Amino acid sequence: NLKIGSTVLGPGEYRVVCDAKTVTFTRKSDKVKSLEVPCKGTTLAVKSDTTVMHTSLDRSGVRVLDKLYLRGSNVEHTFK
C-alpha cells in the first residue's frame, strides 16, 4: 500500500501521468483511475531521466509518497 495525501492506493502497478494541472494514478490491471491530485511542486532546471519515488513511513507504518520525479518532466512533485 502507498499513501498519497490522505488516500491509500492498494498493491499493484500504476500508470502515473501529469498534465501540468493534475497527477493521475491509474491501476494498470483494470485501467481505472485510482487517484487524481493537484500538480504541485518545484520546477527543476532539467528534466528527469528516470521516474523516481521518495517515500517514508508514517507513525502507523504506512508507506507515504513524499516526492515524485517523472521521466521527461522538470517538476519535483510533492504531495503534502
N, C-alpha and C positions, 0 to 999 in steps of 0.2 A: 504494500500500500504506500501511497505517496500523497502527502497533504500539500495542497496548493491553495494558499489563502485559508479559507475556512472549509474547503471541500477536500474530501479524501477520495482519490482515484484508486480503484481496485487493481489487482495484478493484471498484467497484460502488456501488449505492445501498443503504443500510441503514436499517431502521426501528429506532429506539432507544427502549426503554421501561424505566422504573424503577418497581418496585412497592414501594419503600422498603426492600427487603431485597437485591434484585439489580438490576443494569443488564444488559439483554439486547440484543444486536445481532443482527438478523435480516436476511439479504440479501433485498431486495425481489423480485429476479428469480425466485428459486426457493423463497422463503418458508421457508428452512431456517435454524434458529438457528445462528449462527456463533460466538457467544461469550456467556457469561454470567459476570459478575464481581460480587463483593460490592459493595453500595451503601455507599460511604464518602465522607465529605467534611464540609464545614462547612454548618450550617444558616444561611440568609440571612434577613434581616429581611423581604424582599419576594420574591414570585415573579418569575421571569424572564419578560419579554415575548416573547423570541425564543430560539431554540436557538443557542448559540454554542460553538464548539470552540476551545480554546487548544492549539496544538501546538508542538513543537520538533523539531530534528533530532538524532539520536544520533550517536555518533562514526563510525558506518558510513554515515551519510547517510540512514537510515530515519526517516520522519516518525513521531513519538511523540505520542499523546494525553496531555496533561498535566491539563487540566481540561475539564469539560463542564457547560454550563448548559442544562437542558432547558426549553423553553417551558412555563409553568404550574407549574414546580417551584421550590421555595425551597431547593434543595440545590446547593452547589458540588461536583460530583462530581470526585473525584481518583482516579488510577489507579496511583500508585507505592507 
